[in-house]
Amino acid sequence: MDVIRRATEVVGKHGPRVSLVIKADIRPGHDHGEIEGKVQRLNAAIEQLDSGK
């Protein structure tokens, strides 16, 4: 994760300590990620509320 390493190096230039927490769920065959599924489920729930069901 090159972008994380580079960002950490840049931030590290501005102070003696960098605190970093990363959570990743990397699974073969799951290209779109859980966040997209959550957004789809939320939009479906909103549509149900709007339609009065």
N, C-alpha and C positions, 0 to 999 in steps of 0.2 A: 504494500500500500504506500506507494511512493509519495502521494500527495500528503499523507499524514506525516511521514518522515520529514518532508520538506517544510511543512507548516510548523512542526515542532521545532525544527532547527531555527526558523525565523523568529518564533516567539522566544526561544531560549536566548537569543541575543539581547533581549530587553529585560532580563531578570535572571536571578541565580537558580530558579526552579521552574519547571514546567510540569503541571499536573494534567494527565490525559486519561480519559476513560473511553473505551471503545467497546461497543457491543455489536457483534455481527452474527448473523444467521446465514451461513453460506452452505447451500445444499445444491448438489447437481440436479438439474432439471427444474429448478425453481428460479427462473430468470427474472421475474417481475418483482419479487420481494413482497413481504407481508404488508408493507405500508400501502401498496396499491390495492391489495385485497381489502384492507380496512377502509380505505376511501370508498371503494365500490359498495361495501356493506353499509356504510354510513349514508351514501347517496340513496341507496335502495330504501333504507329506513325513513329517510326524509320524504321520499316520494310517497311511501305508504301513509305517512302522517298527513301529507298534503292532500292525498286523495280520500282521506277519511276512513281508511280501512283499519 
